[in-house]
Each structure stands twice: as structure tokens, then as C-alpha cells.
Amino acid sequence: MQVAMFMFTNEVHELIQEIEKNPDTIVEEGPIKLNALLGKWGQLITKEHLDA
């Protein structure tokens, strides 16, 4: 579980760095990219929970 938490935190950090590179698109692209990241992790967690 700690490895998964580290991986998630790392991906959030990378996303923040990517979004900060172009401040003009933060408002438009930020929520979309964050939603995609959370959706990906939600699917992973749900799959792991169902497979357990």
C-alpha cells in the first residue's frame, strides 16, 4: 500500500510540474488532467479491491 501511495503522490507531483510550465492553461487544462489522473487511480483501486 505504501508503494501505491508513493506512486500516486509522485504522479500528482509530476502533474503539478507539467501544469505549472504553462500558467495560461492552468484553469482550462488543470481540472481535466487532474480528473483523468484521479479516474485512472480510481479504476486501479477498484480493480484491486474487486480482485482481492
mmCIF entry with sequence, helices, sheets and N, C-alpha, C, O atoms, coordinates in Angstrom:
data_MODEL
# 
_entry.id   MODEL 
# 
_entity.id                         1 
_entity.type                       polymer 
_entity.pdbx_number_of_molecules   1 
# 
_entity_poly.entity_id                      1 
_entity_poly.type                           'polypeptide(L)' 
_entity_poly.nstd_linkage                   no 
_entity_poly.nstd_monomer                   no 
_entity_poly.pdbx_seq_one_letter_code       MQVAMFMFTNEVHELIQEIEKNPDTIVEEGPIKLNALLGKWGQLITKEHLDA 
_entity_poly.pdbx_seq_one_letter_code_can   MQVAMFMFTNEVHELIQEIEKNPDTIVEEGPIKLNALLGKWGQLITKEHLDA 
_entity_poly.pdbx_strand_id                 A 
# 
loop_
_entity_poly_seq.entity_id 
_entity_poly_seq.num 
_entity_poly_seq.mon_id 
_entity_poly_seq.hetero 
1 1  MET n 
1 2  GLN n 
1 3  VAL n 
1 4  ALA n 
1 5  MET n 
1 6  PHE n 
1 7  MET n 
1 8  PHE n 
1 9  THR n 
1 10 ASN n 
1 11 GLU n 
1 12 VAL n 
1 13 HIS n 
1 14 GLU n 
1 15 LEU n 
1 16 ILE n 
1 17 GLN n 
1 18 GLU n 
1 19 ILE n 
1 20 GLU n 
1 21 LYS n 
1 22 ASN n 
1 23 PRO n 
1 24 ASP n 
1 25 THR n 
1 26 ILE n 
1 27 VAL n 
1 28 GLU n 
1 29 GLU n 
1 30 GLY n 
1 31 PRO n 
1 32 ILE n 
1 33 LYS n 
1 34 LEU n 
1 35 ASN n 
1 36 ALA n 
1 37 LEU n 
1 38 LEU n 
1 39 GLY n 
1 40 LYS n 
1 41 TRP n 
1 42 GLY n 
1 43 GLN n 
1 44 LEU n 
1 45 ILE n 
1 46 THR n 
1 47 LYS n 
1 48 GLU n 
1 49 HIS n 
1 50 LEU n 
1 51 ASP n 
1 52 ALA n 
# 
_struct_asym.id          A 
_struct_asym.entity_id   1 
# 
loop_
_struct_conf.conf_type_id 
_struct_conf.id 
_struct_conf.pdbx_PDB_helix_id 
_struct_conf.beg_label_comp_id 
_struct_conf.beg_label_asym_id 
_struct_conf.beg_label_seq_id 
_struct_conf.pdbx_beg_PDB_ins_code 
_struct_conf.end_label_comp_id 
_struct_conf.end_label_asym_id 
_struct_conf.end_label_seq_id 
_struct_conf.pdbx_end_PDB_ins_code 
_struct_conf.beg_auth_comp_id 
_struct_conf.beg_auth_asym_id 
_struct_conf.beg_auth_seq_id 
_struct_conf.end_auth_comp_id 
_struct_conf.end_auth_asym_id 
_struct_conf.end_auth_seq_id 
_struct_conf.pdbx_PDB_helix_class 
_struct_conf.details 
_struct_conf.pdbx_PDB_helix_length 
HELX_P HELX_P1 AA1 GLN A 2  ? GLU A 20 ? GLN A 2  GLU A 20 1 ? 19 
HELX_P HELX_P2 AA2 PRO A 23 ? THR A 25 ? PRO A 23 THR A 25 5 ? 3  
HELX_P HELX_P3 AA3 ILE A 26 ? ASP A 51 ? ILE A 26 ASP A 51 1 ? 26 
# 
_struct_conf_type.id          HELX_P 
_struct_conf_type.criteria    ? 
_struct_conf_type.reference   ? 
# 
loop_
_atom_site.group_PDB 
_atom_site.id 
_atom_site.type_symbol 
_atom_site.label_atom_id 
_atom_site.label_alt_id 
_atom_site.label_comp_id 
_atom_site.label_asym_id 
_atom_site.label_entity_id 
_atom_site.label_seq_id 
_atom_site.pdbx_PDB_ins_code 
_atom_site.Cartn_x 
_atom_site.Cartn_y 
_atom_site.Cartn_z 
_atom_site.occupancy 
_atom_site.B_iso_or_equiv 
_atom_site.pdbx_formal_charge 
_atom_site.auth_seq_id 
_atom_site.auth_comp_id 
_atom_site.auth_asym_id 
_atom_site.auth_atom_id 
_atom_site.pdbx_PDB_model_num 
ATOM 1   N N  . MET A 1 1  ? 0.819   -1.192  0.000   1.00 0.00 ? 1  MET A N  1 
ATOM 2   C CA . MET A 1 1  ? 0.000   0.000   0.000   1.00 0.00 ? 1  MET A CA 1 
ATOM 3   C C  . MET A 1 1  ? 0.869   1.265   0.000   1.00 0.00 ? 1  MET A C  1 
ATOM 4   O O  . MET A 1 1  ? 0.530   2.262   -0.637  1.00 0.00 ? 1  MET A O  1 
ATOM 5   N N  . GLN A 1 2  ? 1.987   1.208   0.721   1.00 0.00 ? 2  GLN A N  1 
ATOM 6   C CA . GLN A 1 2  ? 2.873   2.375   0.757   1.00 0.00 ? 2  GLN A CA 1 
ATOM 7   C C  . GLN A 1 2  ? 3.461   2.668   -0.619  1.00 0.00 ? 2  GLN A C  1 
ATOM 8   O O  . GLN A 1 2  ? 3.657   3.827   -0.985  1.00 0.00 ? 2  GLN A O  1 
ATOM 9   N N  . VAL A 1 3  ? 3.736   1.627   -1.365  1.00 0.00 ? 3  VAL A N  1 
ATOM 10  C CA . VAL A 1 3  ? 4.278   1.824   -2.715  1.00 0.00 ? 3  VAL A CA 1 
ATOM 11  C C  . VAL A 1 3  ? 3.230   2.509   -3.591  1.00 0.00 ? 3  VAL A C  1 
ATOM 12  O O  . VAL A 1 3  ? 3.556   3.420   -4.351  1.00 0.00 ? 3  VAL A O  1 
ATOM 13  N N  . ALA A 1 4  ? 1.987   2.078   -3.488  1.00 0.00 ? 4  ALA A N  1 
ATOM 14  C CA . ALA A 1 4  ? 0.909   2.696   -4.270  1.00 0.00 ? 4  ALA A CA 1 
ATOM 15  C C  . ALA A 1 4  ? 0.735   4.161   -3.880  1.00 0.00 ? 4  ALA A C  1 
ATOM 16  O O  . ALA A 1 4  ? 0.532   5.015   -4.742  1.00 0.00 ? 4  ALA A O  1 
ATOM 17  N N  . MET A 1 5  ? 0.813   4.448   -2.600  1.00 0.00 ? 5  MET A N  1 
ATOM 18  C CA . MET A 1 5  ? 0.680   5.832   -2.146  1.00 0.00 ? 5  MET A CA 1 
ATOM 19  C C  . MET A 1 5  ? 1.826   6.687   -2.674  1.00 0.00 ? 5  MET A C  1 
ATOM 20  O O  . MET A 1 5  ? 1.620   7.830   -3.082  1.00 0.00 ? 5  MET A O  1 
ATOM 21  N N  . PHE A 1 6  ? 3.039   6.126   -2.666  1.00 0.00 ? 6  PHE A N  1 
ATOM 22  C CA . PHE A 1 6  ? 4.189   6.850   -3.207  1.00 0.00 ? 6  PHE A CA 1 
ATOM 23  C C  . PHE A 1 6  ? 4.002   7.116   -4.697  1.00 0.00 ? 6  PHE A C  1 
ATOM 24  O O  . PHE A 1 6  ? 4.255   8.224   -5.170  1.00 0.00 ? 6  PHE A O  1 
ATOM 25  N N  . MET A 1 7  ? 3.561   6.102   -5.430  1.00 0.00 ? 7  MET A N  1 
ATOM 26  C CA . MET A 1 7  ? 3.371   6.249   -6.876  1.00 0.00 ? 7  MET A CA 1 
ATOM 27  C C  . MET A 1 7  ? 2.308   7.312   -7.173  1.00 0.00 ? 7  MET A C  1 
ATOM 28  O O  . MET A 1 7  ? 2.493   8.139   -8.066  1.00 0.00 ? 7  MET A O  1 
ATOM 29  N N  . PHE A 1 8  ? 1.201   7.292   -6.431  1.00 0.00 ? 8  PHE A N  1 
ATOM 30  C CA . PHE A 1 8  ? 0.139   8.273   -6.632  1.00 0.00 ? 8  PHE A CA 1 
ATOM 31  C C  . PHE A 1 8  ? 0.654   9.679   -6.347  1.00 0.00 ? 8  PHE A C  1 
ATOM 32  O O  . PHE A 1 8  ? 0.438   10.598  -7.137  1.00 0.00 ? 8  PHE A O  1 
ATOM 33  N N  . THR A 1 9  ? 1.335   9.843   -5.214  1.00 0.00 ? 9  THR A N  1 
ATOM 34  C CA . THR A 1 9  ? 1.872   11.154  -4.849  1.00 0.00 ? 9  THR A CA 1 
ATOM 35  C C  . THR A 1 9  ? 2.861   11.636  -5.893  1.00 0.00 ? 9  THR A C  1 
ATOM 36  O O  . THR A 1 9  ? 2.873   12.819  -6.235  1.00 0.00 ? 9  THR A O  1 
ATOM 37  N N  . ASN A 1 10 ? 3.682   10.745  -6.398  1.00 0.00 ? 10 ASN A N  1 
ATOM 38  C CA . ASN A 1 10 ? 4.655   11.099  -7.428  1.00 0.00 ? 10 ASN A CA 1 
ATOM 39  C C  . ASN A 1 10 ? 3.946   11.564  -8.705  1.00 0.00 ? 10 ASN A C  1 
ATOM 40  O O  . ASN A 1 10 ? 4.362   12.544  -9.323  1.00 0.00 ? 10 ASN A O  1 
ATOM 41  N N  . GLU A 1 11 ? 2.895   10.873  -9.095  1.00 0.00 ? 11 GLU A N  1 
ATOM 42  C CA . GLU A 1 11 ? 2.165   11.270  -10.306 1.00 0.00 ? 11 GLU A CA 1 
ATOM 43  C C  . GLU A 1 11 ? 1.477   12.618  -10.125 1.00 0.00 ? 11 GLU A C  1 
ATOM 44  O O  . GLU A 1 11 ? 1.416   13.413  -11.062 1.00 0.00 ? 11 GLU A O  1 
ATOM 45  N N  . VAL A 1 12 ? 0.958   12.882  -8.926  1.00 0.00 ? 12 VAL A N  1 
ATOM 46  C CA . VAL A 1 12 ? 0.351   14.192  -8.658  1.00 0.00 ? 12 VAL A CA 1 
ATOM 47  C C  . VAL A 1 12 ? 1.420   15.281  -8.754  1.00 0.00 ? 12 VAL A C  1 
ATOM 48  O O  . VAL A 1 12 ? 1.183   16.336  -9.342  1.00 0.00 ? 12 VAL A O  1 
ATOM 49  N N  . HIS A 1 13 ? 2.572   15.029  -8.187  1.00 0.00 ? 13 HIS A N  1 
ATOM 50  C CA . HIS A 1 13 ? 3.674   15.992  -8.242  1.00 0.00 ? 13 HIS A CA 1 
ATOM 51  C C  . HIS A 1 13 ? 4.088   16.261  -9.690  1.00 0.00 ? 13 HIS A C  1 
ATOM 52  O O  . HIS A 1 13 ? 4.288   17.413  -10.075 1.00 0.00 ? 13 HIS A O  1 
ATOM 53  N N  . GLU A 1 14 ? 4.214   15.213  -10.481 1.00 0.00 ? 14 GLU A N  1 
ATOM 54  C CA . GLU A 1 14 ? 4.569   15.369  -11.895 1.00 0.00 ? 14 GLU A CA 1 
ATOM 55  C C  . GLU A 1 14 ? 3.503   16.166  -12.645 1.00 0.00 ? 14 GLU A C  1 
ATOM 56  O O  . GLU A 1 14 ? 3.823   16.992  -13.499 1.00 0.00 ? 14 GLU A O  1 
ATOM 57  N N  . LEU A 1 15 ? 2.243   15.913  -12.320 1.00 0.00 ? 15 LEU A N  1 
ATOM 58  C CA . LEU A 1 15 ? 1.148   16.647  -12.965 1.00 0.00 ? 15 LEU A CA 1 
ATOM 59  C C  . LEU A 1 15 ? 1.231   18.132  -12.626 1.00 0.00 ? 15 LEU A C  1 
ATOM 60  O O  . LEU A 1 15 ? 1.061   18.982  -13.499 1.00 0.00 ? 15 LEU A O  1 
ATOM 61  N N  . ILE A 1 16 ? 1.490   18.440  -11.367 1.00 0.00 ? 16 ILE A N  1 
ATOM 62  C CA . ILE A 1 16 ? 1.613   19.838  -10.959 1.00 0.00 ? 16 ILE A CA 1 
ATOM 63  C C  . ILE A 1 16 ? 2.759   20.512  -11.694 1.00 0.00 ? 16 ILE A C  1 
ATOM 64  O O  . ILE A 1 16 ? 2.614   21.637  -12.173 1.00 0.00 ? 16 ILE A O  1 
ATOM 65  N N  . GLN A 1 17 ? 3.885   19.841  -11.784 1.00 0.00 ? 17 GLN A N  1 
ATOM 66  C CA . GLN A 1 17 ? 5.027   20.403  -12.514 1.00 0.00 ? 17 GLN A CA 1 
ATOM 67  C C  . GLN A 1 17 ? 4.679   20.643  -13.980 1.00 0.00 ? 17 GLN A C  1 
ATOM 68  O O  . GLN A 1 17 ? 5.044   21.674  -14.546 1.00 0.00 ? 17 GLN A O  1 
ATOM 69  N N  . GLU A 1 18 ? 3.979   19.700  -14.591 1.00 0.00 ? 18 GLU A N  1 
ATOM 70  C CA . GLU A 1 18 ? 3.595   19.839  -16.000 1.00 0.00 ? 18 GLU A CA 1 
ATOM 71  C C  . GLU A 1 18 ? 2.651   21.021  -16.191 1.00 0.00 ? 18 GLU A C  1 
ATOM 72  O O  . GLU A 1 18 ? 2.816   21.810  -17.122 1.00 0.00 ? 18 GLU A O  1 
ATOM 73  N N  . ILE A 1 19 ? 1.677   21.138  -15.324 1.00 0.00 ? 19 ILE A N  1 
ATOM 74  C CA . ILE A 1 19 ? 0.691   22.213  -15.447 1.00 0.00 ? 19 ILE A CA 1 
ATOM 75  C C  . ILE A 1 19 ? 1.344   23.576  -15.214 1.00 0.00 ? 19 ILE A C  1 
ATOM 76  O O  . ILE A 1 19 ? 0.998   24.552  -15.879 1.00 0.00 ? 19 ILE A O  1 
ATOM 77  N N  . GLU A 1 20 ? 2.277   23.643  -14.282 1.00 0.00 ? 20 GLU A N  1 
ATOM 78  C CA . GLU A 1 20 ? 2.933   24.919  -13.970 1.00 0.00 ? 20 GLU A CA 1 
ATOM 79  C C  . GLU A 1 20 ? 3.797   25.433  -15.110 1.00 0.00 ? 20 GLU A C  1 
ATOM 80  O O  . GLU A 1 20 ? 4.124   26.619  -15.138 1.00 0.00 ? 20 GLU A O  1 
ATOM 81  N N  . LYS A 1 21 ? 4.173   24.577  -16.045 1.00 0.00 ? 21 LYS A N  1 
ATOM 82  C CA . LYS A 1 21 ? 5.014   25.008  -17.168 1.00 0.00 ? 21 LYS A CA 1 
ATOM 83  C C  . LYS A 1 21 ? 4.295   26.005  -18.062 1.00 0.00 ? 21 LYS A C  1 
ATOM 84  O O  . LYS A 1 21 ? 4.937   26.838  -18.702 1.00 0.00 ? 21 LYS A O  1 
ATOM 85  N N  . ASN A 1 22 ? 2.968   25.930  -18.111 1.00 0.00 ? 22 ASN A N  1 
ATOM 86  C CA . ASN A 1 22 ? 2.201   26.834  -18.958 1.00 0.00 ? 22 ASN A CA 1 
ATOM 87  C C  . ASN A 1 22 ? 1.054   27.421  -18.138 1.00 0.00 ? 22 ASN A C  1 
ATOM 88  O O  . ASN A 1 22 ? -0.067  26.915  -18.181 1.00 0.00 ? 22 ASN A O  1 
ATOM 89  N N  . PRO A 1 23 ? 1.337   28.492  -17.390 1.00 0.00 ? 23 PRO A N  1 
ATOM 90  C CA . PRO A 1 23 ? 0.327   29.062  -16.494 1.00 0.00 ? 23 PRO A CA 1 
ATOM 91  C C  . PRO A 1 23 ? -0.944  29.543  -17.199 1.00 0.00 ? 23 PRO A C  1 
ATOM 92  O O  . PRO A 1 23 ? -1.997  29.645  -16.570 1.00 0.00 ? 23 PRO A O  1 
ATOM 93  N N  . ASP A 1 24 ? -0.852  29.837  -18.485 1.00 0.00 ? 24 ASP A N  1 
ATOM 94  C CA . ASP A 1 24 ? -2.024  30.326  -19.210 1.00 0.00 ? 24 ASP A CA 1 
ATOM 95  C C  . ASP A 1 24 ? -3.104  29.256  -19.373 1.00 0.00 ? 24 ASP A C  1 
ATOM 96  O O  . ASP A 1 24 ? -4.268  29.582  -19.605 1.00 0.00 ? 24 ASP A O  1 
ATOM 97  N N  . THR A 1 25 ? -2.727  27.992  -19.254 1.00 0.00 ? 25 THR A N  1 
ATOM 98  C CA . THR A 1 25 ? -3.708  26.925  -19.469 1.00 0.00 ? 25 THR A CA 1 
ATOM 99  C C  . THR A 1 25 ? -4.094  26.190  -18.181 1.00 0.00 ? 25 THR A C  1 
ATOM 100 O O  . THR A 1 25 ? -4.808  25.188  -18.225 1.00 0.00 ? 25 THR A O  1 
ATOM 101 N N  . ILE A 1 26 ? -3.617  26.696  -17.023 1.00 0.00 ? 26 ILE A N  1 
ATOM 102 C CA . ILE A 1 26 ? -3.904  26.005  -15.760 1.00 0.00 ? 26 ILE A CA 1 
ATOM 103 C C  . ILE A 1 26 ? -5.404  25.873  -15.534 1.00 0.00 ? 26 ILE A C  1 
ATOM 104 O O  . ILE A 1 26 ? -5.885  24.795  -15.188 1.00 0.00 ? 26 ILE A O  1 
ATOM 105 N N  . VAL A 1 27 ? -6.139  26.952  -15.724 1.00 0.00 ? 27 VAL A N  1 
ATOM 106 C CA . VAL A 1 27 ? -7.581  26.935  -15.440 1.00 0.00 ? 27 VAL A CA 1 
ATOM 107 C C  . VAL A 1 27 ? -8.313  25.978  -16.370 1.00 0.00 ? 27 VAL A C  1 
ATOM 108 O O  . VAL A 1 27 ? -9.231  25.282  -15.936 1.00 0.00 ? 27 VAL A O  1 
ATOM 109 N N  . GLU A 1 28 ? -7.922  25.930  -17.642 1.00 0.00 ? 28 GLU A N  1 
ATOM 110 C CA . GLU A 1 28 ? -8.616  25.071  -18.600 1.00 0.00 ? 28 GLU A CA 1 
ATOM 111 C C  . GLU A 1 28 ? -8.165  23.614  -18.502 1.00 0.00 ? 28 GLU A C  1 
ATOM 112 O O  . GLU A 1 28 ? -8.995  22.706  -18.461 1.00 0.00 ? 28 GLU A O  1 
ATOM 113 N N  . GLU A 1 29 ? -6.864  23.397  -18.465 1.00 0.00 ? 29 GLU A N  1 
ATOM 114 C CA . GLU A 1 29 ? -6.334  22.033  -18.547 1.00 0.00 ? 29 GLU A CA 1 
ATOM 115 C C  . GLU A 1 29 ? -6.147  21.356  -17.192 1.00 0.00 ? 29 GLU A C  1 
ATOM 116 O O  . GLU A 1 29 ? -6.223  20.131  -17.096 1.00 0.00 ? 29 GLU A O  1 
ATOM 117 N N  . GLY A 1 30 ? -5.905  22.137  -16.154 1.00 0.00 ? 30 GLY A N  1 
ATOM 118 C CA . GLY A 1 30 ? -5.637  21.576  -14.838 1.00 0.00 ? 30 GLY A CA 1 
ATOM 119 C C  . GLY A 1 30 ? -6.715  20.617  -14.358 1.00 0.00 ? 30 GLY A C  1 
ATOM 120 O O  . GLY A 1 30 ? -6.411  19.468  -14.036 1.00 0.00 ? 30 GLY A O  1 
ATOM 121 N N  . PRO A 1 31 ? -7.968  21.059  -14.301 1.00 0.00 ? 31 PRO A N  1 
ATOM 122 C CA . PRO A 1 31 ? -9.030  20.159  -13.824 1.00 0.00 ? 31 PRO A CA 1 
ATOM 123 C C  . PRO A 1 31 ? -9.213  18.923  -14.702 1.00 0.00 ? 31 PRO A C  1 
ATOM 124 O O  . PRO A 1 31 ? -9.510  17.842  -14.194 1.00 0.00 ? 31 PRO A O  1 
ATOM 125 N N  . ILE A 1 32 ? -9.043  19.071  -15.983 1.00 0.00 ? 32 ILE A N  1 
ATOM 126 C CA . ILE A 1 32 ? -9.207  17.930  -16.901 1.00 0.00 ? 32 ILE A CA 1 
ATOM 127 C C  . ILE A 1 32 ? -8.117  16.897  -16.640 1.00 0.00 ? 32 ILE A C  1 
ATOM 128 O O  . ILE A 1 32 ? -8.395  15.701  -16.553 1.00 0.00 ? 32 ILE A O  1 
ATOM 129 N N  . LYS A 1 33 ? -6.879  17.360  -16.516 1.00 0.00 ? 33 LYS A N  1 
ATOM 130 C CA . LYS A 1 33 ? -5.767  16.433  -16.280 1.00 0.00 ? 33 LYS A CA 1 
ATOM 131 C C  . LYS A 1 33 ? -5.853  15.799  -14.898 1.00 0.00 ? 33 LYS A C  1 
ATOM 132 O O  . LYS A 1 33 ? -5.547  14.617  -14.737 1.00 0.00 ? 33 LYS A O  1 
ATOM 133 N N  . LEU A 1 34 ? -6.267  16.575  -13.902 1.00 0.00 ? 34 LEU A N  1 
ATOM 134 C CA . LEU A 1 34 ? -6.418  16.023  -12.558 1.00 0.00 ? 34 LEU A CA 1 
ATOM 135 C C  . LEU A 1 34 ? -7.539  14.991  -12.532 1.00 0.00 ? 34 LEU A C  1 
ATOM 136 O O  . LEU A 1 34 ? -7.397  13.940  -11.906 1.00 0.00 ? 34 LEU A O  1 
ATOM 137 N N  . ASN A 1 35 ? -8.642  15.278  -13.199 1.00 0.00 ? 35 ASN A N  1 
ATOM 138 C CA . ASN A 1 35 ? -9.748  14.323  -13.270 1.00 0.00 ? 35 ASN A CA 1 
ATOM 139 C C  . ASN A 1 35 ? -9.301  13.025  -13.933 1.00 0.00 ? 35 ASN A C  1 
ATOM 140 O O  . ASN A 1 35 ? -9.677  11.942  -13.484 1.00 0.00 ? 35 ASN A O  1 
ATOM 141 N N  . ALA A 1 36 ? -8.510  13.120  -14.988 1.00 0.00 ? 36 ALA A N  1 
ATOM 142 C CA . ALA A 1 36 ? -8.013  11.920  -15.672 1.00 0.00 ? 36 ALA A CA 1 
ATOM 143 C C  . ALA A 1 36 ? -7.111  11.106  -14.743 1.00 0.00 ? 36 ALA A C  1 
ATOM 144 O O  . ALA A 1 36 ? -7.202  9.879   -14.700 1.00 0.00 ? 36 ALA A O  1 
ATOM 145 N N  . LEU A 1 37 ? -6.246  11.788  -14.006 1.00 0.00 ? 37 LEU A N  1 
ATOM 146 C CA . LEU A 1 37 ? -5.350  11.099  -13.081 1.00 0.00 ? 37 LEU A CA 1 
ATOM 147 C C  . LEU A 1 37 ? -6.141  10.404  -11.972 1.00 0.00 ? 37 LEU A C  1 
ATOM 148 O O  . LEU A 1 37 ? -5.882  9.244   -11.653 1.00 0.00 ? 37 LEU A O  1 
ATOM 149 N N  . LEU A 1 38 ? -7.092  11.108  -11.394 1.00 0.00 ? 38 LEU A N  1 
ATOM 150 C CA . LEU A 1 38 ? -7.907  10.517  -10.329 1.00 0.00 ? 38 LEU A CA 1 
ATOM 151 C C  . LEU A 1 38 ? -8.763  9.370   -10.856 1.00 0.00 ? 38 LEU A C  1 
ATOM 152 O O  . LEU A 1 38 ? -8.963  8.372   -10.164 1.00 0.00 ? 38 LEU A O  1 
ATOM 153 N N  . GLY A 1 39 ? -9.266  9.512   -12.078 1.00 0.00 ? 39 GLY A N  1 
ATOM 154 C CA . GLY A 1 39 ? -10.048 8.430   -12.683 1.00 0.00 ? 39 GLY A CA 1 
ATOM 155 C C  . GLY A 1 39 ? -9.206  7.185   -12.893 1.00 0.00 ? 39 GLY A C  1 
ATOM 156 O O  . GLY A 1 39 ? -9.660  6.067   -12.646 1.00 0.00 ? 39 GLY A O  1 
ATOM 157 N N  . LYS A 1 40 ? -7.983  7.383   -13.347 1.00 0.00 ? 40 LYS A N  1 
ATOM 158 C CA . LYS A 1 40 ? -7.063  6.255   -13.560 1.00 0.00 ? 40 LYS A CA 1 
ATOM 159 C C  . LYS A 1 40 ? -6.809  5.530   -12.246 1.00 0.00 ? 40 LYS A C  1 
ATOM 160 O O  . LYS A 1 40 ? -6.888  4.304   -12.182 1.00 0.00 ? 40 LYS A O  1 
ATOM 161 N N  . TRP A 1 41 ? -6.505  6.287   -11.202 1.00 0.00 ? 41 TRP A N  1 
ATOM 162 C CA . TRP A 1 41 ? -6.223  5.673   -9.908  1.00 0.00 ? 41 TRP A CA 1 
ATOM 163 C C  . TRP A 1 41 ? -7.488  5.072   -9.295  1.00 0.00 ? 41 TRP A C  1 
ATOM 164 O O  . TRP A 1 41 ? -7.418  4.047   -8.618  1.00 0.00 ? 41 TRP A O  1 
ATOM 165 N N  . GLY A 1 42 ? -8.622  5.690   -9.520  1.00 0.00 ? 42 GLY A N  1 
ATOM 166 C CA . GLY A 1 42 ? -9.877  5.126   -9.031  1.00 0.00 ? 42 GLY A CA 1 
ATOM 167 C C  . GLY A 1 42 ? -10.143 3.765   -9.649  1.00 0.00 ? 42 GLY A C  1 
ATOM 168 O O  . GLY A 1 42 ? -10.592 2.846   -8.965  1.00 0.00 ? 42 GLY A O  1 
ATOM 169 N N  . GLN A 1 43 ? -9.870  3.634   -10.935 1.00 0.00 ? 43 GLN A N  1 
ATOM 170 C CA . GLN A 1 43 ? -10.046 2.347   -11.614 1.00 0.00 ? 43 GLN A CA 1 
ATOM 171 C C  . GLN A 1 43 ? -9.065  1.316   -11.081 1.00 0.00 ? 43 GLN A C  1 
ATOM 172 O O  . GLN A 1 43 ? -9.432  0.160   -10.871 1.00 0.00 ? 43 GLN A O  1 
ATOM 173 N N  . LEU A 1 44 ? -7.824  1.724   -10.862 1.00 0.00 ? 44 LEU A N  1 
ATOM 174 C CA . LEU A 1 44 ? -6.817  0.800   -10.335 1.00 0.00 ? 44 LEU A CA 1 
ATOM 175 C C  . LEU A 1 44 ? -7.210  0.298   -8.945  1.00 0.00 ? 44 LEU A C  1 
ATOM 176 O O  . LEU A 1 44 ? -7.130  -0.896  -8.659  1.00 0.00 ? 44 LEU A O  1 
ATOM 177 N N  . ILE A 1 45 ? -7.632  1.216   -8.097  1.00 0.00 ? 45 ILE A N  1 
ATOM 178 C CA . ILE A 1 45 ? -8.004  0.844   -6.731  1.00 0.00 ? 45 ILE A CA 1 
ATOM 179 C C  . ILE A 1 45 ? -9.237  -0.035  -6.736  1.00 0.00 ? 45 ILE A C  1 
ATOM 180 O O  . ILE A 1 45 ? -9.295  -1.013  -5.990  1.00 0.00 ? 45 ILE A O  1 
ATOM 181 N N  . THR A 1 46 ? -10.223 0.285   -7.556  1.00 0.00 ? 46 THR A N  1 
ATOM 182 C CA . THR A 1 46 ? -11.438 -0.508  -7.647  1.00 0.00 ? 46 THR A CA 1 
ATOM 183 C C  . THR A 1 46 ? -11.119 -1.903  -8.148  1.00 0.00 ? 46 THR A C  1 
ATOM 184 O O  . THR A 1 46 ? -11.629 -2.889  -7.617  1.00 0.00 ? 46 THR A O  1 
ATOM 185 N N  . LYS A 1 47 ? -10.274 -1.991  -9.171  1.00 0.00 ? 47 LYS A N  1 
ATOM 186 C CA . LYS A 1 47 ? -9.892  -3.292  -9.723  1.00 0.00 ? 47 LYS A CA 1 
ATOM 187 C C  . LYS A 1 47 ? -9.185  -4.125  -8.665  1.00 0.00 ? 47 LYS A C  1 
ATOM 188 O O  . LYS A 1 47 ? -9.491  -5.306  -8.498  1.00 0.00 ? 47 LYS A O  1 
ATOM 189 N N  . GLU A 1 48 ? -8.244  -3.523  -7.951  1.00 0.00 ? 48 GLU A N  1 
ATOM 190 C CA . GLU A 1 48 ? -7.513  -4.236  -6.910  1.00 0.00 ? 48 GLU A CA 1 
ATOM 191 C C  . GLU A 1 48 ? -8.459  -4.699  -5.818  1.00 0.00 ? 48 GLU A C  1 
ATOM 192 O O  . GLU A 1 48 ? -8.324  -5.809  -5.302  1.00 0.00 ? 48 GLU A O  1 
ATOM 193 N N  . HIS A 1 49 ? -9.412  -3.854  -5.465  1.00 0.00 ? 49 HIS A N  1 
ATOM 194 C CA . HIS A 1 49 ? -10.374 -4.214  -4.408  1.00 0.00 ? 49 HIS A CA 1 
ATOM 195 C C  . HIS A 1 49 ? -11.262 -5.375  -4.850  1.00 0.00 ? 49 HIS A C  1 
ATOM 196 O O  . HIS A 1 49 ? -11.551 -6.277  -4.063  1.00 0.00 ? 49 HIS A O  1 
ATOM 197 N N  . LEU A 1 50 ? -11.687 -5.351  -6.097  1.00 0.00 ? 50 LEU A N  1 
ATOM 198 C CA . LEU A 1 50 ? -12.556 -6.416  -6.614  1.00 0.00 ? 50 LEU A CA 1 
ATOM 199 C C  . LEU A 1 50 ? -11.807 -7.720  -6.792  1.00 0.00 ? 50 LEU A C  1 
ATOM 200 O O  . LEU A 1 50 ? -12.376 -8.799  -6.627  1.00 0.00 ? 50 LEU A O  1 
ATOM 201 N N  . ASP A 1 51 ? -10.509 -7.618  -7.135  1.00 0.00 ? 51 ASP A N  1 
ATOM 202 C CA . ASP A 1 51 ? -9.709  -8.836  -7.334  1.00 0.00 ? 51 ASP A CA 1 
ATOM 203 C C  . ASP A 1 51 ? -9.283  -9.485  -6.018  1.00 0.00 ? 51 ASP A C  1 
ATOM 204 O O  . ASP A 1 51 ? -8.919  -10.660 -5.991  1.00 0.00 ? 51 ASP A O  1 
ATOM 205 N N  . ALA A 1 52 ? -9.330  -8.726  -4.942  1.00 0.00 ? 52 ALA A N  1 
ATOM 206 C CA . ALA A 1 52 ? -8.862  -9.252  -3.634  1.00 0.00 ? 52 ALA A CA 1 
ATOM 207 C C  . ALA A 1 52 ? -9.821  -10.235 -3.023  1.00 0.00 ? 52 ALA A C  1 
ATOM 208 O O  . ALA A 1 52 ? -9.564  -10.755 -1.937  1.00 0.00 ? 52 ALA A O  1 
# 
